[in-house]
């Protein structure tokens, strides 16, 4: 029974890797890649959609959408307590510019907010709201900006390389 669960989990993970690489592929194409039947892939996908897939999404060329500026704001709070974390979660979910926010550790910060803006003026408006709503809770914050038009992007944002690393690790363990 234990081996059966291990094999089942491996099939789920292999399918998840393939979906990360390209979620637009049909179940029939995925079945060929995985060496299984299309109905099996469809069943596996349904399980993954309930247990392991947060959402299907794409990574666009953000400049095409008139979003040129990415801001990574590292925050150091006066006191990181649960009510403040919950309030921060509510606030970030209400901000359409925020694409990611989390608590964490490092570089004298205990939280990170990643936001996208059409230009610096748009960021300034966002920042004024951020400072008004959160300034009294913060010791410090630092922002790192990336211009999607003016910076030298060495590697595009994608999860494909994570899949390659994960697959190599699994093969090493065998």
C-alpha positions as CSV (number, residue, x, y, z in Angstrom):
1,X,0.0,0.0,0.0
2,X,2.8,2.4,0.9
3,X,4.5,1.9,-2.5
4,X,1.2,2.5,-4.3
5,X,0.8,5.9,-2.5
6,X,4.4,6.7,-3.4
7,X,3.8,6.0,-7.0
8,X,0.5,7.9,-7.0
9,X,2.2,10.9,-5.4
10,X,5.0,10.7,-8.1
11,X,2.4,10.8,-10.8
12,X,0.7,13.8,-9.2
13,X,4.1,15.6,-9.0
14,X,5.1,14.7,-12.5
15,X,1.8,16.1,-13.8
16,X,2.1,19.2,-11.7
17,X,5.6,19.8,-13.2
18,X,4.2,19.5,-16.7
19,X,1.4,21.8,-15.9
20,X,3.8,24.4,-14.5
21,X,5.8,24.3,-17.7
22,X,2.7,24.7,-19.9
23,X,-0.8,24.6,-18.4
24,X,-2.4,25.0,-21.8
25,X,-1.5,21.5,-22.9
26,X,-4.4,19.1,-23.4
27,X,-4.9,16.1,-21.2
28,X,-4.2,13.9,-24.3
29,X,-0.8,15.6,-24.8
30,X,0.1,15.3,-21.1
31,X,-0.9,11.6,-21.2
32,X,1.6,11.0,-24.0
33,X,4.4,12.8,-22.1
34,X,3.6,10.9,-18.9
35,X,3.1,7.6,-20.5
36,X,-0.5,7.1,-19.2
37,X,-4.0,7.4,-20.5
38,X,-6.0,10.6,-21.0
39,X,-8.7,9.7,-18.5
40,X,-6.0,9.0,-15.9
41,X,-4.5,12.5,-16.5
42,X,-8.0,14.1,-16.3
43,X,-8.5,12.4,-12.9
44,X,-5.0,13.3,-11.7
45,X,-5.6,16.9,-12.8
46,X,-8.9,17.1,-10.8
47,X,-7.1,15.9,-7.7
48,X,-4.3,18.5,-8.2
49,X,-6.8,21.3,-8.8
50,X,-8.3,20.5,-5.4
51,X,-5.1,19.9,-3.5
52,X,-2.1,21.5,-5.2
53,X,-3.0,24.1,-7.8
54,X,-3.8,27.6,-6.4
55,X,-4.8,28.9,-9.8
56,X,-4.0,28.8,-13.5
57,X,-2.3,32.0,-14.6
58,X,0.0,33.3,-17.2
59,X,3.0,35.6,-17.1
60,X,2.5,38.4,-19.6
61,X,4.8,41.0,-21.0
62,X,3.9,43.6,-18.4
63,X,5.1,46.5,-20.6
64,X,2.3,45.5,-23.0
65,X,-0.1,46.1,-20.2
66,X,1.5,49.5,-19.5
67,X,3.1,48.3,-16.3
68,X,6.7,49.5,-16.3
69,X,7.7,49.6,-12.6
70,X,8.1,46.8,-10.1
71,X,8.7,47.8,-6.5
72,X,10.1,45.4,-3.9
73,X,9.4,47.1,-0.5
74,X,11.1,45.6,2.5
75,X,9.4,46.6,5.7
76,X,10.6,46.6,9.3
77,X,7.7,46.8,11.7
78,X,7.7,48.1,15.3
79,X,6.0,44.9,16.4
80,X,4.9,42.0,14.2
81,X,1.9,40.6,16.0
82,X,-1.0,38.6,14.7
83,X,-3.6,41.4,14.6
84,X,-1.2,43.6,12.6
85,X,-0.4,40.7,10.2
86,X,-4.2,40.1,9.7
87,X,-4.7,43.9,9.0
88,X,-1.8,43.8,6.6
89,X,-3.3,40.9,4.8
90,X,-6.6,42.7,4.4
91,X,-4.9,45.9,3.2
92,X,-2.7,44.2,0.6
93,X,-5.7,42.2,-0.8
94,X,-7.5,45.6,-1.3
95,X,-4.5,47.0,-3.3
96,X,-4.7,46.1,-7.0
97,X,-1.0,47.1,-7.4
98,X,0.2,44.5,-4.9
99,X,1.1,41.2,-6.5
100,X,2.7,39.5,-3.5
101,X,3.1,40.3,0.3
102,X,4.4,38.2,3.1
103,X,6.2,38.2,6.4
104,X,9.8,37.0,6.3
105,X,13.3,37.6,7.6
106,X,16.4,39.2,6.4
107,X,18.1,42.5,5.5
108,X,16.7,44.1,8.6
109,X,13.1,43.5,7.4
110,X,10.2,41.4,8.6
111,X,7.9,41.7,5.6
112,X,7.9,42.2,1.9
113,X,5.5,43.9,-0.5
114,X,5.9,43.4,-4.3
115,X,3.8,45.9,-6.3
116,X,3.6,46.8,-10.0
117,X,3.0,50.3,-11.4
118,X,2.6,52.0,-14.7
119,X,5.2,54.5,-13.8
120,X,6.9,56.3,-10.9
121,X,4.1,58.8,-10.5
122,X,1.7,55.8,-10.0
123,X,4.1,54.3,-7.5
124,X,4.2,57.7,-5.6
125,X,0.4,57.6,-5.2
126,X,0.5,54.0,-3.9
127,X,3.4,54.9,-1.6
128,X,1.5,57.8,-0.1
129,X,-1.4,55.5,0.8
130,X,1.0,52.9,2.1
131,X,2.7,55.4,4.3
132,X,-0.5,57.0,5.5
133,X,-2.0,53.6,6.4
134,X,1.1,51.9,7.7
135,X,3.6,54.6,8.8
136,X,2.7,54.4,12.5
137,X,3.4,50.7,12.6
138,X,6.8,50.8,10.9
139,X,10.4,51.4,12.0
140,X,11.8,51.5,8.4
141,X,11.2,50.4,4.9
142,X,13.4,50.2,1.8
143,X,12.3,49.9,-1.8
144,X,14.1,48.4,-4.7
145,X,12.8,49.4,-8.1
146,X,12.9,47.6,-11.5
147,X,12.0,49.4,-14.7
148,X,10.8,46.7,-17.1
149,X,11.7,49.0,-20.0
150,X,15.0,50.4,-18.8
151,X,16.6,47.6,-16.7
152,X,18.8,44.9,-18.1
153,X,16.6,41.8,-17.4
154,X,19.0,38.9,-17.2
155,X,16.3,36.2,-16.8
156,X,12.6,36.5,-17.3
157,X,10.3,35.5,-14.5
158,X,9.2,31.9,-14.9
159,X,8.9,28.7,-12.9
160,X,10.4,26.5,-15.6
161,X,13.8,26.4,-14.0
162,X,12.3,25.4,-10.7
163,X,10.7,22.5,-12.4
164,X,14.1,21.4,-13.9
165,X,15.8,21.7,-10.5
166,X,13.0,19.7,-8.8
167,X,13.1,16.9,-11.4
168,X,16.9,16.6,-11.1
169,X,16.6,16.3,-7.3
170,X,14.0,13.5,-7.6
171,X,16.1,11.6,-10.1
172,X,19.1,11.9,-7.7
173,X,17.1,10.3,-4.9
174,X,16.3,7.2,-7.0
